[in-house]
Amino acid sequence: MAEQHRDSGEQDLVGGRYRLLEVVGRGSTAVVHRALDEFLDREVAVKLTQSGAMDEAELRRSDMEVKVLARLNHPGLVTLLDAGTDRSPGGSPRVFLVMELVEGADLREHLRQGPLDPSAVAEIGHDLCEALGYIHDRGVVHRDIKPANVLLLDHPDAASRFHAKLTDFGIAWAVDSELTLENAVSGTPAFLSPEQVRGETVGPASDIYSLGLVLLQCLTGTLAFPGPPLESAIRRLTLPPPIPDDVDPLWRELLTRMTAMDPAARPNAAEAAAALYRMAALGTLGGPLPQPAGAAEELRLAEVRSYAAPGTAQAGSFDRITRLASRLLGVPMATVSIVDADRIWFLATHGIDADHVARDPGLCATAVLQDELWVLPDASAEPVAAGNPLVCGDLGVRFYAAVPLKTPAGANIGTLSVLDRVPRALSRVHAAALRDLAGIVMDLLVVRREAHEASSPAVVPPAVVPAELVSPADPLPRAESAPLVGLPSAS
């Protein structure tokens, strides 16, 4: 329960503008208050450290946290708004950091109630891996990944999901900073990587190991290496973390890789984020992926390469199909996509202005894993899609339906999708029409591949569309396109 700050008047004011309210967090050297920024009339979080009680190492950590946070800006990180020094009511100097106020408990508090649902763990892990990928790309290693340093935005309900933010960069290390043996072994014993225990210089792979232990605790509700700090730390020099037999095989494979003894054997943050996104997309993890990683995914990607042969003869036909899909179903947007290893390439779009996006944020990346038509009547109410940029961003997609494009070899290489900004149901007639149009798209792709393999300027027939659907006297106008706002760059 939050402690009330009882001082009043000017004694409550930090930095001349931040009025302290209740205590919302407390550590060994610092206290975090909810506060009111009286200049901008908004609530913030103020972290206070009494500099007079800090030794040299603690002063360095506080200075490092300010310098690191000042250069970082990512949705998965707590944002630094201001920093400085002033004096406490007793007259002693204190360092203050002003950060965005995150409404919600930290992960440690949630875990006191027991393990989390695997889908929620995948969502949390994905957000944290995205944040780690961002800081790692900028030469920063967090070095203290633990549940207490993970803030969760509100509690999810039927129409939302967990959103996680990484905080506390007090012992982070940047590549251009001086690293000593003293701070090389900094961190929380229960979540140290083996290289941290040995006092070695650590890199991004150390954060991946620590996050693996955090995710394992989320799934099981218990520490992987319990016991006294020294015993806990030393055991991981020779032993991998024990993963219970009832943990889903997909989780077991990922966590085993993340907590490999050899840092080089661990996935990087982007690879782990991609795996966690796909796991979250499955909802309840009770069975294998329809298109699992490994040999099946290699076959699918080989088929993608085979059908991605250059050629523009069908460009007009693909455009015509997206316009038809939009008209027949009465929706403003439709796409024909190819889902590659890390990109979604659009062969045609109607109502959307884009030629490609990164794979993981795209709904097509989940739809391509399905064996049949996949429908989200209200995407904002689905945990698999609620946090997707298409849904929670400016485009505001609510309805989504897609049919995977299945090759004669049985591999799904892309989708025909329709989208709307309002929730809706999909009738049997519309579902049948979407399947038929997806079949036409696949037929065109087969013809294009055959023409390319023949290495001749083959004349490719136009899309065969039932005459009753299109009248020559009633052409289909192209709708004004809406830009994909908020999606990450695919470059």
N, C-alpha and C positions, 0 to 999 in steps of 0.2 A: 504494500500500500504506500502511496506517495506520502512523503513527509512534507508538512507545511513549513514554509519559510516565514518566520514571524516578525522579522524586522520591518520597519515601515519608513515612509518618506524617502529622503535622498539615500538612505543606507541601502535601499533595495536596487538602486540604479547602478548598472555596470556599464562602463564605457560611456557614461553620460546619456544613454538612451535605452538600455535593456533592463526592464523592471523584472526582477526575479519573482517567480511564483513557486509552485511546489517542486520538490525534488523528484525527478523521474528516473534517476539512475545514480549508482554510486560504485566507484572502484577503489583500488588501494591508494591512489594518489589524487583522484579527481571526483567531483560531484557534478552531475548534469541536472540543470533546472529547466522546467518550462518557463518561458519568459515572454514578456510583451515588448516588442520593438515599438517604442512610443513615437518614433519618427515616421515609420511606415504603417503603424497601426496593424501589426500582424504578429502572430505567435511564432516563436522560434525556440530552439534549444540552445542553452548556454552551458558550456563545459568549463568549470572553474578549477584551477589548480593553484594551490598556495605556493608561490615560487620560493618563499622563505624556508619552507619545509622540504624543498626538493634538493636532492644531491645533483652532482654534475651529470650523471647518466640520465636522470629524469628530466633535467633541463634540455638535454640533447634530444630526448624522445619527444618532448613537447614542441620543440622547434622543428623537428623533422615532420611531425604531423601537420603543422601549419604549412610547411613548404610543399609537402606532397599533395595535400588536399587543394591547395591554391591552384595547382596545375591540372587538376582532374575535374571532369564534368561528364557524368554518365547517369542514366536513370537508375542503375543498380548500385550507385554510391550515394551516401549521404553528402549533400552539398554544403561546402563551407561558404558562409556569407560574410563573415568578418572575423577579425582576431586582433588582440592587443593585450596590454597590461594596464591594470589600475590598482587601487588599494582597497582592501577589505574594510568593513566597518571598524575593525580593530587596528587598522593602519598598516598591516603587513601587505607587501606586494603580491599580486596574484595574476596569473595568466588566464585569459579567457578566449574561448573559441565559440563563435556563433554559427550554428548550423541549422539547416531546415529541420522543422519539427515533424518527426514521423509518428503518426498516430497508430499505436499498436504495440504489443509486447514484443520482446526479443524472443528468439528461437528457444533459448534456455527456459524461459517461462512456459512456453508451449509444451516442451518436453517433460516438464514436471507432471503433466497430466497423462503421460504415456506416449507410445509411438504414434506416428502420424500415418495417414493413408498414403500408400505408395504413389498415387497420382499427385498428391500435394507435395510429397518429397521431390518428385521429378520436376514439378513447377518451381519449387524453391531452388533446387540444384541448377536448373537451367538459368534462372536469373543471376545466381552467383557466378556461374561459369561465364556468362556474358560480361559481367563486371570484371572478373579476373582477366578475361581476354583483353579487355580494354586497358587495364593497368599494366598487364604484362607487355603489351605492344608499346607501351610508353616507358619501359625499363623500370617498372616498380614491382616489387614483390611484397605482399602484405605481411607474411610471416607470423600471423596470429589468427588464423581462421578457426573460429570456435563458435558454438551456439550463441554465446553472450554478445558476439560481435555481428550478429545477423538480426536485423530488424524486420519484422513482418508487418505490412500495411493492413491493418484491420483484420477481422476474422472473416474468412470466406463464407458466403451463403450460396444459395442455389444459382445466383446470377453473377457470381464473381469467383475469383481464385486468389490464392496466395500470391503476393508480390513481395519479393525480398530485396533488402538493401544491405550492403556491406558497410560497416562503420569501423572506427577506431584504427587509425593508421599510425598509432604512436610508436610502433617498432618497425614500421615498413622500411624497406631498403631500396634506394634508387641506385642505378648503375653508376651515377656520377658522385655518389656519396662515399665517405670513408667508413669502412666496415671493420670493427675490431672484434676480437675473440669474445669480449664481454657481451656485445650485443648480438653476436652470431648465434648464441644459444638462447636468445630471448624467445619467449612464447609461452604457451600454456602446456604443461607436461603431457596432459591426456591427449593432445592433438599434434604434438611435434612430429615432424618427419624424421626418418632415420638419419638423414644428413644433418638435421638440426641437433639431434642428440649427440652426434659425433663432433659438433662444433665446426662443421665445414661451411664454406660459403654456399649459400642456398640460392636457387633460381626459381623460376615459375613452377617447376615440377614439384617443389616443396609445398606450395599452396594447393596443388591438385591432390597430393597425398592427404593433407590435413582436411580438405573438403570431403574426400572419400570417407574419412573417419566420422565426420559430422553427418553425412548422409546415412552411413551405416547406423549411427545412433538414432537418427530419425526413424529408421525402419524398425529397429529392435527395441528402442527405449532404454538401452543400456550402453555404457562405454565399452569400446572395443578393448581398451587396455586400462582396466580399473586398478585400484590399489595406490600405495604411496607413490609420490611423484617420481622418485628415483627408480623404483621398481617398474613403474608404468613405462617410463621412458626407455629403460634398458631393454625390456622385453622385445620391443619392436626392432632391435638391431638384428635379431635372429629369427623372429617369427612374424608371419603375416597376420593381419587381424582376423580373428575367427568369425566366419560368416555362417550363421545358423542354417540348417538344412531346409527350413521352411521359407527362406528368402527366395523370391522368384529368380529363375535362372537368368533372366535378362539383367536383373540387378546384380546377381552374383558375378556375371561376366564383366560388367562395367566396373564394379567396386574392386574386383581383383586387379584390373588394369590400373585403376587410379591409385591403388595402394601397393603397387609393385615395389620391391626393395630397390630395384635399379631405376633411378629417376628417368633414364632414357626410354624405359619401357612404358612409361605412363602416357596417356593421351594428353595433348595440350588442351587448353581451355575451350577452344573452338570445337574440337572433336568431341569433348565431353558434353558441351552444350548441345550439339547436334543429336547425340545419342539420347540425352535427357528430354529434348523436345519431342522426339519420336515416341519415347516412353510415356510422356504425359499425354500425348495424342491418343494413346490406346485406352485411356481411362483406367479401368480396373485391369491390372496386369495379371491376367489369369492364364494367358496362353501365348504362343509365339507370334511374332509379327507376321502378317499375311505375306509380306515380302521381306524376310529376315536379312540381316547383314550377312556378309560372307559370300559363299558361292552363288546363292540366289541373286544377291544384289549385283555381283559381278556379271551374271548373265543378263540381268535387266539393263545394266549400263552398257553392255556390249550391244544389246538391241537398240538402246538409245542412239549409240554411235552409228549403227547400221541405218537407222531411219532418219538420221540428221544429215543425210547427204545434201549437198547444196543444190539449189534449184528453186525457181520462182514461178514455175508454171501453174502451181496450185494456189498461189497467194490469193488471187481473186476468189477462188472457190472457198478457201478457209474463211475469208472475210464474209462471204455470202452466208456461210453456215452460222457464224456468230450472229449475224443480223437476223437470220431465220429463227435461231434459238431465242433471241431477245423478243422477237415479234410473237412467236407462237406461245411463249410462256408469259408474255406481258411483263417482262423484267427489263430494267434499264441497262444491265451489263451482262456480257458473256465473253468467254475466252476459250481459245484452243491453246493448250500448253504442252510443252515437253519438260519433264522433270529430270534434270541432269544430277550429277553428284553433288554440286553445290549451287546450282542455279535453276530457276524456273524460266524457261524461254517461251515467250508467247509468239506462236505462229500467226495468230489473229486475235484482235480484241474488238469489242464493241462497247462503247461507253466508258472505257478505261484507256488512258494514255500511258502505255509502258511497253517496252520490248523484252525486259527481263527483270527479275528481282532475285535476291538471295533465297536459297531453298528453304531454310528453316522457318522463317516467319510466314511462308506462304501456305494457305489452306490447301493448295494443290499437292503439297508435300505429304499431307495426311491422306487426301483423297486417293492418291496413286497407290497407297498401301491397301486399299479396299478391293474386294473381289467383285463388287457390284456397285450400283448407284448409291451414293452417300449423300444424305440430306441433313441439313441443320435448319429446322424451321425458324429458330431464333438463336443465332450464333452467340449473342451476348449472354444467353442463359446456359451455354454449354461450357464446362470447364476446359475442354479441349481447344476452344476457340475464343473465349472471352478476352484473353490477353493478346490476341493476334492484332497486329497493327491495322489490318483491314477492318477489323471489328471495332477496336477501341480508338482508332485514329480518326482523322477528319473524314475519311470516306464513309465511315459509319455503316458498314455492311451488317445486316441482320439475318437475311436469308441467303443460304448457300446450298447449291446442289451440283454434284459432279458425277460424271460417268468416266471410269478409267478407260484409257485407250489401250486395249489388249492386242498384242501382236499375234500372228498365227502360231508363234512359238510359245505363247502363253505368258509373256512378260508385259507388265503394265509400264508404258513409257511416258504417259502424260494423261491429260484429262480434257474433256469438254465440260466447262463449268458455266453456270448462270448465277447471278448475284442480284440482290435487291437491298434497298435501304430500309425496308419494313419487313417485319415477320410475316410469314405466309406458309401455307401448306402446299404440297405438291400432289396434284391429282394423278390418277392412273393414266389418263390420256396424256398429260404432260410428261409423266415419267417415261411412257412408251416413246413419245416423240424425241425426248432427249437421248434415249438409248439408240434410236434409229439414226439420229444425226451424228452421234459418236461413231456408229458403225460406218457412216459415210466418210467421216474424217479418217478413220483407220484405212478404209479402202483407198483413199487418195494417197495416204502415206505409203501404202504398199506399191501403188503404181509409180510413185515418185522414186522409191528405192529401186524398183525394177528398171526404170528408165536410166537411172544413174549407173547401175551395174552394167547395163548394155553399152554405156559410154557413147550413146547416140542421141541426137536431138529428137527424142521421141515426142510425138504429139500426145499430150495427156488430155484425156477427155474431161470436160467440166463435171462438177459434182452432179450426181443424178438425184434430183429432188422431185418428189411427187408433184405432178402438175397442179393438183388441187391446193397445194400449199402456196404456190407462187403464181401470180398472174402477170404476164408481160405488161399489161396495162396498169399494173399497180406496183411500181418499183419500190424497193425498200430503202428509205432514206437512212443515211448514216447519222446516228445520234451524236450529239456533242459529247466529247470525251471528258471524263473526270480524272484528274491526275491522281496517282497513288501517293497521297500525302502521308508522311511518317514512316515509310518503309526504308530500311537501310539500303545504302548504296550497294550495288552488286559489282562495282569496279574494284 
